[in-house]
Amino acid sequence: MGSIAKTLLANLVRCPSVTPETAGVLDVLENFLTPLGFEVTRLTFEGAGSYPVENLFATRKSAEPGPHLLFAGHTDVVPPGDRAAWSHDPFAADIADGVLWGRGATDMKSGVAAFCAALAETGAPEKGQISLAITNDEEADAVNGTDKLMAWARAQGHRFDFAIVGEPSSAETLGDSIKIGRRGSFSGEIVVTGKQGHVAYPEKAANPLPVLCAAALALDADWDAGTEHFQPTNLEITSIDTGNPTSNVIPARSTLRFNVRFNDTWNAETLAAEIERRLETVDARGCDIAFVPKGRVSKCFLSAPVGHVALMCAIMKDELGIEPKLATGGGTSDARFIADYCPVVECGLVGATMHQIDERVPLADVERLSALYGRFIARFLSGERG
């Protein structure tokens, strides 16, 4: 299994697939999966204010009906940065002392390679169905990728019982953590409009900045104490701007931008209502205060630690000798799009070097992850549940 995963991973890393350029990476996957009996479909989605993205959906159905497992991941990578600063060329996939170096080696071409290698090793099952949803747009806009790919799959009649996202999910050692959910993300802008004037005659002006500062303090207050599986909600102010180049003019307008990472206490509607309520407590001092939500809201989701989630955790403990922590921290991932269709977990490698200069992965960990996936595939398709 190790040679299969190693070869495939190297071939994937050698493709400089910086979002949204595929650079041949989906060809590598299609050429690998087709001989294994997978029907591969390539789909390009575009529009919605974002760039066109090519995606891949592959599926293999057994003669006997059974559960349907989805593996989801991405082949796009962030830019390598200063290539001269790398110890090895970021797209050469050099191997030294059992470690493969390159952009995407950890995040997350290794997860894709490990799962595909497990499929090659286990062979075609007697019952059930396995599908892969692979996008080349996770690291940037994430508009024309997994979200639309999942909607397309449903329109084609696909129904999934469980999904694994191969993102790096381990904290310090392989298998010490599995993500069963993620907090949501909500961004917004507060605009305070006053009246411009001379600083020596404040009575003739309405200064928006003290009002904006009061609004910042109102928003910065505690939101909740956390819940059973989630840490407390936090709102972070990311900028306060006036565009005022002088020190003797009271500005007419000031803007505050913020982002909220919220747990399952909240949703988009209740967050917006609470923000409005807090702003109503602010003394406007003759100014106008406006709140404008910005961008897409990423919802909070949780896959309960029962059934297939519990089975995955049990296999991780048996295979790796560690009781995985049930985690929900970190940023957003494409699992948020899959949570509307079936329970989903993120189970992958340690992400210590992801997005860094000299991103790299121990090949022994890729082999162990592939063995873990293979064991789960076999037990899942047999109908076993935790």
Solvent accessible surface area in square Angstrom, and as a share of the most:
residue,aa,sasa,rsa
1,M,65,0.29
2,G,18,0.17
3,S,76,0.49
4,I,56,0.28
5,A,0,0.00
6,K,79,0.33
7,T,78,0.45
8,L,6,0.03
9,L,0,0.00
10,A,5,0.04
11,N,58,0.29
12,L,0,0.00
13,V,0,0.00
14,R,122,0.44
15,C,14,0.09
16,P,63,0.39
17,S,0,0.00
18,V,38,0.22
19,T,24,0.14
20,P,39,0.25
21,E,115,0.52
22,T,25,0.15
23,A,49,0.38
24,G,29,0.28
25,V,0,0.00
26,L,1,0.00
27,D,66,0.34
28,V,33,0.19
29,L,0,0.00
30,E,52,0.23
31,N,106,0.54
32,F,45,0.19
33,L,0,0.00
34,T,74,0.43
35,P,106,0.67
36,L,46,0.23
37,G,51,0.49
38,F,8,0.03
39,E,123,0.55
40,V,30,0.17
41,T,44,0.25
42,R,77,0.28
43,L,24,0.12
44,T,81,0.47
45,F,36,0.15
46,E,115,0.52
47,G,34,0.33
48,A,80,0.62
49,G,89,0.85
50,S,21,0.14
51,Y,58,0.22
52,P,74,0.46
53,V,1,0.00
54,E,45,0.20
55,N,0,0.00
56,L,0,0.00
57,F,4,0.02
58,A,0,0.00
59,T,18,0.10
60,R,21,0.08
61,K,148,0.63
62,S,18,0.11
63,A,113,0.88
64,E,92,0.41
65,P,119,0.75
66,G,39,0.37
67,P,27,0.17
68,H,11,0.05
69,L,0,0.00
70,L,0,0.00
71,F,0,0.00
72,A,2,0.02
73,G,7,0.07
74,H,2,0.01
75,T,0,0.00
76,D,0,0.00
77,V,1,0.00
78,V,26,0.15
79,P,87,0.55
80,P,16,0.10
81,G,53,0.51
82,D,90,0.47
83,R,120,0.44
84,A,97,0.75
85,A,55,0.43
86,W,18,0.06
87,S,77,0.50
88,H,47,0.21
89,D,65,0.33
90,P,1,0.00
91,F,22,0.09
92,A,34,0.27
93,A,4,0.03
94,D,53,0.28
95,I,80,0.41
96,A,38,0.29
97,D,149,0.77
98,G,42,0.40
99,V,35,0.20
100,L,0,0.00
101,W,40,0.14
102,G,0,0.00
103,R,6,0.02
104,G,1,0.01
105,A,0,0.00
106,T,3,0.02
107,D,10,0.05
108,M,0,0.00
109,K,0,0.00
110,S,1,0.01
111,G,2,0.02
112,V,0,0.00
113,A,0,0.00
114,A,0,0.00
115,F,0,0.00
116,C,0,0.00
117,A,0,0.00
118,A,0,0.00
119,L,0,0.00
120,A,30,0.23
121,E,92,0.41
122,T,60,0.35
123,G,31,0.30
124,A,79,0.61
125,P,36,0.23
126,E,154,0.69
127,K,63,0.27
128,G,2,0.02
129,Q,18,0.08
130,I,1,0.01
131,S,0,0.00
132,L,0,0.00
133,A,1,0.01
134,I,0,0.00
135,T,0,0.00
136,N,0,0.00
137,D,0,0.00
138,E,30,0.13
139,E,40,0.18
140,A,57,0.45
141,D,70,0.36
142,A,6,0.05
143,V,25,0.14
144,N,0,0.00
145,G,0,0.00
146,T,4,0.02
147,D,43,0.22
148,K,62,0.26
149,L,1,0.00
150,M,0,0.00
151,A,52,0.40
152,W,56,0.20
153,A,1,0.00
154,R,111,0.41
155,A,84,0.65
156,Q,101,0.45
157,G,52,0.50
158,H,34,0.15
159,R,145,0.53
160,F,17,0.07
161,D,64,0.33
162,F,0,0.00
163,A,0,0.00
164,I,1,0.00
165,V,3,0.02
166,G,2,0.02
167,E,14,0.06
168,P,14,0.09
169,S,6,0.04
170,S,8,0.05
171,A,69,0.53
172,E,157,0.70
173,T,64,0.37
174,L,4,0.02
175,G,1,0.01
176,D,29,0.15
177,S,8,0.05
178,I,0,0.00
179,K,29,0.12
180,I,0,0.00
181,G,0,0.00
182,R,19,0.07
183,R,21,0.08
184,G,0,0.00
185,S,13,0.09
186,F,4,0.02
187,S,39,0.25
188,G,3,0.03
189,E,18,0.08
190,I,0,0.00
191,V,13,0.07
192,V,0,0.00
193,T,56,0.33
194,G,19,0.19
195,K,125,0.53
196,Q,112,0.50
197,G,19,0.18
198,H,91,0.41
199,V,68,0.39
200,A,64,0.49
201,Y,110,0.42
202,P,78,0.49
203,E,129,0.58
204,K,135,0.57
205,A,18,0.14
206,A,18,0.14
207,N,53,0.27
208,P,0,0.00
209,L,54,0.27
210,P,46,0.29
211,V,0,0.00
212,L,0,0.00
213,C,66,0.39
214,A,41,0.32
215,A,0,0.00
216,A,11,0.08
217,L,135,0.67
218,A,22,0.17
219,L,0,0.00
220,D,86,0.45
221,A,53,0.41
222,D,133,0.69
223,W,23,0.08
224,D,35,0.18
225,A,100,0.78
226,G,25,0.24
227,T,53,0.31
228,E,159,0.71
229,H,48,0.21
230,F,8,0.03
231,Q,91,0.40
232,P,64,0.40
233,T,7,0.04
234,N,49,0.25
235,L,7,0.03
236,E,93,0.42
237,I,59,0.30
238,T,93,0.54
239,S,35,0.23
240,I,78,0.39
241,D,66,0.34
242,T,45,0.26
243,G,75,0.72
244,N,49,0.25
245,P,128,0.81
246,T,69,0.40
247,S,110,0.71
248,N,76,0.39
249,V,46,0.26
250,I,10,0.05
251,P,13,0.08
252,A,38,0.29
253,R,131,0.48
254,S,1,0.00
255,T,12,0.07
256,L,0,0.00
257,R,105,0.38
258,F,5,0.02
259,N,28,0.14
260,V,0,0.00
261,R,70,0.26
262,F,2,0.01
263,N,0,0.00
264,D,76,0.39
265,T,73,0.42
266,W,44,0.15
267,N,73,0.37
268,A,29,0.22
269,E,127,0.57
270,T,62,0.36
271,L,0,0.00
272,A,27,0.21
273,A,63,0.49
274,E,27,0.12
275,I,0,0.00
276,E,81,0.36
277,R,127,0.46
278,R,20,0.07
279,L,12,0.06
280,E,141,0.63
281,T,96,0.56
282,V,18,0.10
283,D,101,0.52
284,A,34,0.26
285,R,148,0.54
286,G,76,0.73
287,C,14,0.08
288,D,88,0.45
289,I,42,0.21
290,A,39,0.30
291,F,27,0.11
292,V,62,0.36
293,P,74,0.47
294,K,92,0.39
295,G,76,0.73
296,R,131,0.48
297,V,60,0.34
298,S,14,0.09
299,K,86,0.37
300,C,22,0.13
301,F,15,0.06
302,L,66,0.33
303,S,7,0.04
304,A,54,0.42
305,P,45,0.28
306,V,100,0.57
307,G,10,0.10
308,H,16,0.07
309,V,2,0.01
310,A,31,0.24
311,L,2,0.01
312,M,0,0.00
313,C,16,0.10
314,A,46,0.36
315,I,0,0.00
316,M,2,0.01
317,K,101,0.43
318,D,86,0.45
319,E,62,0.28
320,L,19,0.09
321,G,64,0.61
322,I,48,0.25
323,E,115,0.52
324,P,7,0.05
325,K,139,0.59
326,L,62,0.31
327,A,13,0.10
328,T,9,0.05
329,G,19,0.18
330,G,50,0.48
331,G,33,0.31
332,T,48,0.28
333,S,2,0.01
334,D,9,0.05
335,A,1,0.00
336,R,38,0.14
337,F,20,0.09
338,I,0,0.00
339,A,26,0.20
340,D,88,0.46
341,Y,52,0.20
342,C,12,0.07
343,P,65,0.41
344,V,0,0.00
345,V,1,0.01
346,E,2,0.01
347,C,2,0.01
348,G,2,0.02
349,L,4,0.02
350,V,31,0.18
351,G,15,0.15
352,A,70,0.54
353,T,18,0.11
354,M,80,0.36
355,H,93,0.42
356,Q,93,0.41
357,I,69,0.35
358,D,24,0.12
359,E,1,0.00
360,R,89,0.33
361,V,3,0.02
362,P,64,0.40
363,L,14,0.07
364,A,61,0.47
365,D,27,0.14
366,V,1,0.00
367,E,72,0.32
368,R,96,0.35
369,L,0,0.00
370,S,0,0.00
371,A,35,0.27
372,L,1,0.00
373,Y,0,0.00
374,G,6,0.05
375,R,90,0.33
376,F,0,0.00
377,I,4,0.02
378,A,57,0.44
379,R,60,0.22
380,F,0,0.00
381,L,7,0.04
382,S,68,0.44
383,G,44,0.43
384,E,63,0.28
385,R,147,0.54
386,G,64,0.62
